[in-house]
Amino acid sequence: MDIENPTSPTIALVDDDRNILTSVSIALQAEGFAVRLYSDGDSALKALIENPPDLVVLDIKMPRMDGMEVLRRLREKVQVPVIFLTSKDTEIDEALGLAMGADDYIGKPFSQRLLIERIRAVLRRTANRRVAPDAENEAPAVDPIVRGRLTMDPARHRVFWDAGEGRRGDVALTVTEFMILETLAARPGFVKSRDQLMDAAYSHDVYVDDRTIDSHIKRLRKKFRAVDHQFKAIETLYGVGYRFNEE
């Protein structure tokens, strides 16, 4: 079910609990958001791929197709931001969700105000990454970042890695992953603490802990190693933070 305003950010809610769909959709509409509602992952997936919203709030535990599988298939096609909403709140579930490419994670029961603030925070991180369809042939607003074998195009949210022997891989990153990598690559060789990376990737009003950043770093490495299995450009300095080494 769609409740849309073409001038408002569109939020897709995917949850098999109709009480949550109803209450959260009312709260989002009151804040000026357009809303799409889906009661199971199977029916939501095709719609999300064919017409991506600005953000997806996705429950993990659902019949027919759970949220983890929806996210996995969704990430193969589009890079729409995703916030997991789930009653499974253990550390391993959070790490798995973030490792698969979720942009944030909220456990049930939850405050609707907190969810709305998290949504706003992720949308703010996404806003500067979008390029209008009719601007494809215009010069990018921000020059690409080139650091050794790494090329980042902030205007088009594209990342490339030179894997050698004429091979140049396109690495698909979430908004949060992109901002963490951009922060590291801005000053190669300089260490960035977890707090500095959290400040760069998250709004000040959103709490995340060290494990969240660690999960994003692991996911970044995995994506680059899919292009170049010898990728070692992101270095861990235990007890200090991370740094990007320009080769």
Secondary structure, DSSP 8 states (H G I E B T S, - for coil): -EE--TTS-EEEEE-S-HHHHHHHHHHHHHTT-EEEEESSHHHHHHHHHHS--SEEEEESS-SSS-HHHHHHHHHTT----EEEEES--SHHHHHHHHHTT-SEEEESS--HHHHHHHHHHHHHHHHTT---GGGTTS--SS--EEETTEEEETTTTEEEEEEETTEEEE----HHHHHHHHHHHHSTT--B-HHHHHHHHS-TTS---HHHHHHHHHHHHHHHHHH-TT---EEEETTTEEEE---
